[in-house]
Amino acid sequence: MAQTPLTPQTSRGAATRQRILDVATQEFAEYGIAGARIERIVAAARTNKAQLYAYFGSKEGLFDAIFSGSLERIMTVVPINATDLADWAVRLYDEYLRRPDLIRLATWARLERRPVGHLVDDANRLDDAKLRAIAGAQAAGIVRDGDPFDLMAMVIAMSMAWSPVSNVYAASEQEPPELHERRRALLRDSVRRVVTPG
């Protein structure tokens, strides 16, 4: 029977938990769920397996905590603006440049956990507000007709054209700023053409 993960009771415990999350994020992003090694995580986080399991319950529980946090981060850092989905796509592009690990985590979740359908359980999808915002923009005549989920999925896919999971080209923050500006302009224009009515 799985033990309920503990919440740190001290600032030192909270710091240890955060170190585990930081190190494990990179470990899972690089190696996936199956390839990640708890031994590497605890060594780099300067802790031990007992502490990791006390806070997260299991390797899968640790991945779930990280993945859930990454979904919430995207929602907070890049909130949707359904009246300007082109700008939202560009802001997503920029976040993927800053945090390529977030896209890699989602890719591992897709490959190792959910090869079809929604990436997370319905209860954890976190896209209800986005879908309502798109439906509202559609009702106002700002966004073309169509299933709000499909429109959202299309805009997200377009924003990922140069992300770490692109099968054509993966961009990085180290590339020249003018290259990113050119991509942003193309992305902005393309999304506008796709979502604008008529």
Secondary structure, DSSP 8 states (H G I E B T S, - for coil): ---------SHHHHHHHHHHHHHHHHHHHHHHHHH--HHHHHHHTT--HHHHHHHHSSHHHHHHHHHHHHHHHHHHHS---GGGHHHHHHHHHHHHHH-HHHHHHHHHHHHHT-SSS-SS-GGG---HHHHHHHHHHHHTTSS-SS-HHHHHHHHHHHHTTTSTT-SS----TTS-HHHHHHHHHHHHHHHHHHHS--
